[in-house]
Amino acid sequence: MIKNRGLKIVLDEEKVLREGKYKLEDLYKYLDEVALEAELIRLDKNHYACRGDKDDLNCLMDFTFEVVEKENITRNVKQWYWFEGGKFESNIVEISKRDGIGVWQ
């Protein structure tokens, strides 16, 4: 179980491969690069953890505000959650759609 803060982002791999508009490996590479810039720790292809310090929320926000504006990600994301203490706390897809942030289908 993940004890600290972090995020889970799952791409619709079948859709990406079916449409052929983007390369799946490029999308994951982009997410990894943004996570690194935001000082998040990659746990696996869908999970990134914060460092466990006072800047955790800043790291999550830096990642989110960068990625939510990228149509190649938002149009191909299946799940995107922030978590804390191993529990999913915020559904970023629902919040972003509700608030009119990003490009969604």
matplotlib code that plots the C-alpha trace (Angstrom):
import matplotlib.pyplot as plt

x = [0.0, 1.2, 1.5, 2.3, 0.8, 1.0, -1.0, -2.3, -2.7, -3.9, -3.9, -6.4, -3.8, -6.2, -7.6, -4.1, -3.0, -6.3, -6.3, -2.5, -2.4, 0.2, 2.9, 2.1, 5.8, 6.0, 3.0, 4.5, 7.9, 6.2, 4.5, 7.8, 9.6, 6.9, 6.9, 10.7, 10.4, 7.7, 10.0, 7.7, 9.0, 8.0, 6.7, 5.4, 3.9, 0.7, 1.8, 4.0, 4.7, 5.6, 8.8, 6.9, 7.8, 6.1, 6.2, 4.1, 1.0, 3.2, 4.6, 1.2, -0.1, 3.0, 2.4, -1.3, -1.2, 1.3, -0.4, -4.0, -3.4, -1.9, -4.6, -2.7, -2.9, -6.3, -8.1, -6.5, -6.6, -8.9, -8.2, -6.4, -6.4, -4.5, -4.1, -3.0, -2.3, -3.1, -6.6, -7.8, -8.8, -9.4, -10.6, -8.6, -10.7, -14.0, -12.6, -11.0, -14.1, -16.3, -14.0, -13.5, -9.7, -8.0, -9.2, -11.5, -13.8]
y = [0.0, 3.5, 5.5, 9.0, 11.3, 10.7, 10.2, 7.5, 8.2, 5.4, 5.9, 4.1, 2.1, 0.2, 3.6, 5.0, 1.9, 1.7, 5.3, 5.4, 9.2, 9.0, 6.6, 5.0, 5.1, 8.8, 9.5, 7.6, 9.2, 12.6, 11.7, 10.5, 13.7, 15.9, 13.8, 14.2, 18.0, 18.0, 16.0, 13.0, 9.5, 6.9, 3.8, 2.1, 3.2, 4.4, 5.6, 8.5, 9.3, 12.5, 12.7, 13.0, 16.6, 20.0, 20.4, 17.4, 19.3, 21.7, 18.7, 17.2, 20.6, 21.2, 17.8, 18.3, 21.9, 20.9, 17.6, 18.7, 21.2, 18.5, 17.2, 14.1, 13.0, 14.3, 12.7, 9.4, 9.2, 6.6, 7.3, 10.1, 10.3, 12.0, 9.7, 10.1, 7.4, 4.7, 6.1, 7.9, 11.4, 13.4, 12.4, 14.8, 14.0, 14.9, 18.0, 19.3, 18.7, 20.3, 23.4, 23.6, 23.0, 21.1, 19.4, 16.4, 14.3]
z = [0.0, -0.9, 2.3, 1.0, -1.5, -5.2, -8.4, -10.6, -14.3, -16.7, -20.4, -22.7, -24.4, -26.7, -28.0, -28.6, -30.5, -32.4, -33.5, -34.3, -33.9, -31.1, -30.0, -26.7, -25.7, -26.4, -24.2, -21.3, -21.9, -21.7, -18.4, -17.0, -18.0, -16.4, -13.3, -13.0, -13.5, -10.8, -8.5, -8.4, -8.0, -10.7, -9.0, -12.2, -15.5, -13.8, -10.4, -9.2, -5.6, -3.8, -1.7, 1.5, 2.4, 2.7, -1.1, -2.0, -3.0, -5.1, -6.9, -7.7, -8.9, -11.1, -12.8, -13.1, -14.5, -17.1, -18.2, -18.1, -21.0, -23.2, -25.6, -26.5, -22.9, -21.9, -24.9, -24.1, -20.3, -18.6, -15.0, -13.2, -9.4, -6.6, -3.6, 0.0, 2.4, -0.2, -0.8, -3.9, -2.9, -6.0, -9.5, -11.7, -14.8, -13.1, -11.4, -14.6, -16.7, -14.1, -13.9, -17.7, -17.5, -20.3, -23.4, -22.9, -25.1]

ax = plt.figure().add_subplot(projection="3d")
ax.plot(x, y, z, "-o")
ax.set_aspect("equal")
plt.show()
